Amino acid sequence: MRSQGAYKPFFPTESDAMKKTTRILVICVFLTGATAATTLLAQPLQPVMVTPSLQNVAQLSASATVEVQQDLLSMTMSTTRDGADSAVVQNQLRLALEAALAEAKKTAQPGLMDVRTGNFSLYPRYGKDGKINGWQGSTELVLEGKDFPRITAAAGKIQTLTLGNVGFALSREQRAKVEGDAQAQAIERFKAKASEVARSFGFSSFTLREVSVNANDQGPPRPRVMAMEAKAAISDSPIPVEAGKASVLVNVSGSVQMK
């Protein structure tokens, strides 16, 4: 028989072991959550930037127009040929163009009178039966520059082509100068208008926020068509021409902050 005070060993059951493991897991989760919360609290708060609404901003626009004499002359000379053989028609056009080029190059000078070839076309002519019964072709020569007398004199000496179109425009140099003048005027008008608007609203000054500057011609120059289809209409004397005027418009738009 065992006495009542004898030692009795304890053997934990599977249920006791699971309970102990559960308590350990709960403690770990609690510690992890506490650490994460402490870390979040330790981080400095980032300020939130709020964009203020625009106030006392005025939208404005001003423009200026400068009128100037057109200084660029363009003369287009052309001819047409018709025949049953395409090679013959093409050769006739080539000879007419080569003769015109040779004559024009005698007085050509860069900037004053530039010479270049234009359109050269050759296409079949069809009869009522839908078959080709001939060929038609045309060729062009263009004289362009600032020296009007030189160009008109050269055109008058060309005998193998007839005068088709006469057009006027602004040269790059003239256009740049005119745009610069118009831009300066438009900017001064924009500044004056901004000052006037600011004063009208009770402000003493303004600062520029954004601005846009745009330039364009007031309508492209229209070519003047010369009705000179007959070869006899061309003589070796200068052809009278007269240039018109072109208007260059510059628009300045943007916004200002009134202060």
C-alpha distance (Angstrom), angle and dihedral (degrees) to the residues before:
residue distance angle dihedral
M1 . . .
R2 3.85 . .
S3 3.73 119.4 .
Q4 3.82 119.5 -121.1
G5 3.80 92.4 -113.9
A6 3.75 95.6 52.9
Y7 3.95 117.9 125.4
K8 3.80 114.6 -97.5
P9 3.84 114.8 -162.0
F10 3.90 118.3 -134.4
F11 3.75 119.6 -133.8
P12 3.85 112.7 -171.3
T13 3.71 115.7 -132.2
E14 3.83 126.5 -132.9
S15 3.84 89.8 -104.2
D16 3.80 91.8 55.5
A17 3.82 91.3 50.7
M18 3.81 92.4 51.6
K19 3.80 91.8 50.1
K20 3.80 90.7 52.0
T21 3.82 91.9 49.1
T22 3.81 90.8 49.9
R23 3.83 91.0 53.0
I24 3.81 90.6 51.6
L25 3.82 92.6 50.3
V26 3.81 92.3 49.5
I27 3.80 90.7 51.8
C28 3.85 91.8 49.5
V29 3.80 92.3 49.9
F30 3.79 91.3 49.0
L31 3.81 92.1 49.8
T32 3.81 92.0 47.4
G33 3.82 92.2 51.1
A34 3.77 91.4 47.5
T35 3.81 91.6 50.7
A36 3.83 92.1 49.8
A37 3.79 91.7 49.1
T38 3.80 90.6 49.5
T39 3.81 90.4 50.6
L40 3.82 92.5 51.0
L41 3.77 91.8 48.8
A42 3.80 90.8 49.4
Q43 3.81 93.2 57.5
P44 3.82 115.3 92.9
L45 3.78 116.3 -113.8
Q46 3.82 114.3 -110.7
P47 3.80 113.7 -131.3
V48 3.81 115.6 -118.5
M49 3.81 112.2 -127.4
V50 3.77 113.0 -138.4
T51 3.79 115.8 -166.2
P52 3.78 109.3 -135.0
S53 3.77 116.9 -129.8
L54 3.79 116.5 -101.9
Q55 3.77 112.7 -98.6
N56 3.79 133.5 -178.9
V57 3.82 92.7 13.0
A58 3.80 119.3 144.9
Q59 3.81 127.4 -162.0
L60 3.81 112.9 -142.4
S61 3.79 142.1 173.3
A62 3.78 135.3 -172.8
S63 3.78 134.5 175.7
A64 3.79 141.9 -167.0
T65 3.79 132.4 -161.7
V66 3.80 126.1 -156.2
E67 3.80 121.2 -168.6
V68 3.79 119.0 -152.5
Q69 3.78 139.5 170.0
Q70 3.79 114.6 -97.0
D71 3.79 109.2 -113.6
L72 3.83 103.3 -176.2
L73 3.81 121.6 83.8
S74 3.80 123.9 -165.7
M75 3.81 122.5 -171.2
T76 3.78 121.5 -174.7
M77 3.79 117.9 -161.0
S78 3.79 122.4 -171.7
T79 3.78 146.9 165.4
T80 3.79 138.1 -165.7
R81 3.79 132.3 -145.1
D82 3.79 132.4 -164.8
G83 3.80 131.2 -166.4
A84 3.77 148.4 133.9
D85 3.81 95.3 -104.9
S86 3.81 119.3 61.5
A87 3.82 92.9 -153.7
V88 3.78 91.3 54.0
V89 3.81 92.8 48.8
Q90 3.80 91.8 47.8
N91 3.80 91.8 49.3
Q92 3.82 91.4 50.2
L93 3.80 90.6 52.6
R94 3.80 91.5 47.5
L95 3.80 92.9 51.6
A96 3.81 92.2 47.9
L97 3.80 91.7 50.0
E98 3.82 94.4 45.4
A99 3.81 91.3 52.1
A100 3.81 91.2 49.0
L101 3.81 92.1 48.1
A102 3.79 92.0 50.1
E103 3.79 91.5 52.2
A104 3.82 95.0 44.8
K105 3.81 94.5 48.0
K106 3.80 90.8 60.0
T107 3.80 90.5 76.1
A108 3.82 101.1 21.5
Q109 3.80 117.1 128.3
P110 3.82 127.1 171.2
G111 3.77 112.0 -98.6
L112 3.79 94.3 3.8
M113 3.80 96.4 60.2
D114 3.78 123.0 -4.1
V115 3.80 120.1 -173.2
R116 3.80 124.4 -151.5
T117 3.76 137.2 157.1
G118 3.79 120.4 -110.6
N119 3.78 132.1 -163.6
F120 3.80 119.9 -15.4
S121 3.80 115.0 -171.4
L122 3.80 137.4 169.5
Y123 3.80 122.0 -179.0
P124 3.81 137.6 163.2
R125 3.78 125.4 -100.9
Y126 3.81 115.9 -139.4
G127 3.78 129.7 -149.3
K128 3.79 129.4 -142.7
D129 3.78 90.6 -86.3
G130 3.81 90.8 59.2
K131 3.78 93.9 -111.4
I132 3.80 126.9 122.6
N133 3.78 110.9 -97.5
G134 3.78 100.4 166.9
W135 3.78 149.0 -15.6
Q136 3.80 134.5 -106.5
G137 3.76 128.8 -165.8
S138 3.78 143.5 169.2
T139 3.80 138.7 -165.9
E140 3.80 135.7 -166.9
L141 3.78 139.7 -153.4
V142 3.81 122.0 -164.1
L143 3.82 125.1 -153.8
E144 3.79 113.0 -167.8
G145 3.80 136.2 168.0
K146 3.79 149.1 93.3
D147 3.81 99.2 -82.5
F148 3.78 101.1 87.1
P149 3.84 97.4 -178.8
R150 3.81 91.6 48.9
I151 3.79 92.3 50.8
T152 3.80 96.5 45.2
A153 3.81 91.5 46.5
A154 3.80 91.5 51.3
A155 3.79 91.4 48.3
G156 3.79 90.7 51.5
K157 3.81 91.6 55.3
I158 3.80 95.7 52.6
Q159 3.79 108.2 97.6
T160 3.80 103.0 172.8
L161 3.82 95.8 62.1
T162 3.79 133.0 47.6
L163 3.78 127.1 -136.6
G164 3.78 114.3 -99.0
N165 3.80 115.2 163.1
V166 3.79 135.0 14.8
G167 3.80 117.3 -166.4
F168 3.79 136.0 174.7
A169 3.79 130.5 -155.1
L170 3.80 144.0 149.9
S171 3.79 120.8 -81.9
R172 3.79 118.9 -127.3
E173 3.79 91.8 -106.6
Q174 3.78 93.5 49.5
R175 3.78 92.3 44.8
A176 3.82 92.4 51.1
K177 3.80 91.5 49.6
V178 3.79 93.6 47.6
E179 3.81 92.7 46.1
G180 3.81 89.6 51.0
D181 3.80 91.8 52.7
A182 3.80 93.2 45.9
Q183 3.81 91.5 46.4
A184 3.80 92.9 52.7
Q185 3.80 90.6 50.7
A186 3.80 93.1 46.9
I187 3.82 92.6 50.2
E188 3.82 92.3 50.1
R189 3.79 89.6 49.8
F190 3.81 90.6 49.3
K191 3.82 92.0 51.9
A192 3.80 92.2 46.5
K193 3.78 91.1 49.2
A194 3.82 91.6 48.7
S195 3.82 91.2 52.0
E196 3.79 91.2 48.4
V197 3.81 93.4 49.4
A198 3.82 91.9 46.9
R199 3.81 91.9 51.8
S200 3.79 91.2 46.7
F201 3.81 89.4 57.8
G202 3.80 92.8 47.3
F203 3.79 98.9 -100.2
S204 3.79 125.1 130.3
S205 3.81 100.6 -149.3
F206 3.79 145.5 -2.1
T207 3.79 141.3 -144.8
L208 3.77 126.2 -143.3
R209 3.80 115.6 -109.9
E210 3.82 103.8 176.4
V211 3.78 136.4 -17.4
S212 3.80 139.0 -170.3
V213 3.82 125.4 -161.1
N214 3.82 120.9 -163.0
A215 3.81 129.8 176.3
N216 3.79 130.2 -169.0
D217 3.77 141.7 153.6
Q218 3.75 120.0 -96.6
G219 3.78 93.7 -118.6
P220 3.82 124.0 -31.7
P221 3.79 116.5 -91.8
R222 3.78 112.3 -98.0
P223 3.79 117.1 -130.9
R224 3.75 115.2 -115.7
V225 3.78 108.8 -128.0
M226 3.79 113.6 -139.5
A227 3.81 113.1 -151.3
M228 3.79 98.1 -144.0
E229 3.76 106.7 131.9
A230 3.79 97.1 144.1
K231 3.76 117.0 85.0
A232 3.79 91.0 -140.0
A233 3.82 89.9 62.5
I234 3.81 89.6 73.9
S235 3.79 117.6 79.9
D236 3.77 131.5 173.5
S237 3.83 91.8 -103.3
P238 3.84 121.5 99.3
I239 3.78 115.2 -86.3
P240 3.82 112.2 -122.0
V241 3.82 114.4 -118.2
E242 3.78 134.8 166.5
A243 3.79 125.2 -163.3
G244 3.77 124.0 -141.1
K245 3.78 131.5 -148.0
A246 3.78 131.5 -87.9
S247 3.79 128.3 -152.7
V248 3.80 121.8 -143.2
L249 3.79 116.6 -158.8
V250 3.82 124.1 -160.0
N251 3.79 120.1 -170.9
V252 3.82 124.0 -164.8
S253 3.81 118.3 -166.3
G254 3.77 134.1 166.1
S255 3.80 145.8 107.8
V256 3.81 134.5 -78.7
Q257 3.79 133.4 -159.9
M258 3.79 110.2 -129.6
K259 3.81 114.9 -143.7
